[in-house]
Each structure stands twice: as structure tokens, then as C-alpha cells.
């Protein structure tokens, strides 16, 4: 069954001096301020599209990785995934670094790396971000 999730943004003003809010409408868990300085300078308590993409990518990757390992009979004790999305004004998103640290008892390093790469390739958010030319993965068993 297909699902649709919704976010809404209200914006006032021009790009550089304007500001807005983004609401996570499907879950209704919050509304967050968004502005240009949060993208191109320091966040200062304000989010950006890139931070929201990082949240989506790290959570989707963790789900895909866990699912892939379970499908091969492995039990994940823990997965900690960080996504760093780099934004360059005038160019857009220039890279994403996925960093994952995992505890998976009984899994060899070779199996782990293969599963980590498979999750990177096949998680739906990775596929949606296929236009980003530089997505790298640093995966380690802990």
C-alpha cells in the first residue's frame, strides 16, 4: 500500500532576507523555522532543506540496512547513522557523507561492508538523491 507524507512551508520575503516555517504536517510533530542563513552560514537554531534531507537520508539508510541484514538472518544490536549534506551556494548539494557505526553480532567484516553498500544503493532516499554525484559511505562494525 502506498503512503504519502506531507510537509508545508510558509515563506515571507526574498531569498536572502526572508524567512519561513516548515511544518511536518503528516505527523504533526512540529513546525520549524527556516531561512537562507541557516543554509549558507550558521544554523543558529534554524533548520534548512539540507538538514531535513540529512534526517531523511540517515533514517532511511538505517531502516534499509537493518532490513537487509535481517533478510540475511542477522540481528542488529544497534545502528547509528549520520548523514552530512554539503550545500554550496550557487551549486546546490555537492555531496553527502553517510557514516554508520553498527553492532551486529556474528557478522563478518566482508558481509557487513557488502550489506552497507547495498543499503546505500537501495534505500529509497538514496535513490531519490541519485542526482547528487558524490555520496560516500564510512561504515564500521563496533
C-alpha positions in Angstrom: 0.0 0.0 0.0 1.4 3.4 -1.0 1.7 6.2 1.6 2.0 9.9 1.2 3.7 12.2 3.7 3.2 15.9 3.7 5.2 19.0 4.8 4.1 22.6 4.3 6.3 25.7 4.1 5.1 29.3 4.6 7.7 31.8 3.3 7.8 35.6 3.6 10.2 38.0 1.8 13.0 37.4 -0.6 15.6 34.6 -0.5 18.4 36.3 1.3 16.4 38.3 3.9 13.2 36.3 4.0 12.2 33.7 6.5 9.7 30.9 6.7 8.4 27.9 8.6 8.3 24.3 7.6 5.6 22.1 9.2 5.8 18.3 9.3 2.1 18.1 8.6 1.6 14.3 8.3 3.0 13.5 11.7 2.1 16.9 13.2 5.3 16.7 15.4 6.4 20.2 14.8 6.9 23.4 12.9 10.4 24.7 12.4 11.9 28.0 11.3 13.9 28.0 8.0 15.9 30.8 6.3 18.8 31.4 4.0 21.5 32.0 6.7 20.7 28.5 8.1 21.6 27.1 4.6 24.6 29.2 3.7 26.1 30.3 7.1 25.4 29.1 10.6 22.1 27.4 11.7 21.6 29.4 14.9 18.6 27.3 15.9 17.0 27.4 12.4 16.8 24.4 10.1 17.5 24.1 6.3 16.4 21.9 3.5 19.7 20.2 3.7 19.3 19.3 7.3 15.9 17.9 6.6 17.4 15.8 3.7 20.1 14.6 6.1 17.4 13.5 8.6 15.6 11.7 5.8 18.7 10.0 4.5 20.1 8.9 7.8 16.8 7.4 8.9 16.0 5.7 5.6 19.5 4.3 5.3 19.3 2.8 8.8 16.0 1.2 8.0 17.2 -0.3 4.8 20.4 -1.5 6.3 18.6 -3.2 9.2 16.1 -4.8 6.8 18.8 -6.1 4.5 20.7 -7.6 7.4 17.6 -9.2 8.9 16.8 -10.7 5.5 20.2 -12.5 5.7 19.4 -13.8 9.2 21.4 -11.3 11.2 20.1 -9.5 14.3 21.1 -5.8 14.6 22.0 -4.8 18.1 22.4 -1.2 17.1 22.9 1.1 14.1 24.0 4.8 14.4 23.9 6.6 11.1 24.9 10.2 10.5 24.3 12.0 7.2 26.3 15.1 6.4 24.8 17.0 3.5 27.0 19.7 1.9 25.4 22.7 0.3 27.4 25.1 -1.8 25.5 28.4 -2.7 25.3 28.7 -6.5 25.9 25.0 -7.0 23.4 23.2 -4.7 24.0 20.0 -2.8 27.5 18.9 -3.7 27.9 15.8 -1.5 26.6 13.6 1.2 28.6 11.5 3.6 26.9 8.7 5.4 28.7 7.5 8.5 27.4 4.3 10.2 28.6 2.5 13.2 26.9 -0.8 13.9 26.9 -3.7 16.3 25.8 -6.9 14.6 26.9 -10.0 16.4 28.3 -12.8 14.2 28.6 -10.7 11.1 31.9 -10.7 9.2 33.5 -7.5 8.0 33.1 -8.6 4.4 29.4 -9.3 4.8 29.0 -6.1 6.8 30.6 -3.9 4.1 28.6 -5.6 1.3 25.3 -5.0 3.2 26.3 -1.4 4.0 26.9 -0.7 0.3 23.7 -2.5 -0.7 21.7 -0.3 1.7 23.4 2.8 0.4 22.4 1.9 -3.2 18.9 0.7 -2.5 17.4 2.9 0.3 14.6 4.9 -1.3 16.1 8.2 -0.2 19.5 7.3 -1.7 17.6 6.5 -4.9 15.7 9.8 -4.8 19.1 11.6 -4.3 20.7 9.9 -7.3 21.4 13.3 -8.8 24.0 14.0 -6.1 27.2 13.0 -7.7 29.2 12.4 -4.5 27.6 10.2 -1.9 30.1 8.4 0.2 29.9 5.8 2.9 32.0 5.2 6.0 30.7 2.0 7.6 32.3 0.3 10.6 31.4 -2.5 12.9 31.8 -1.7 16.6 
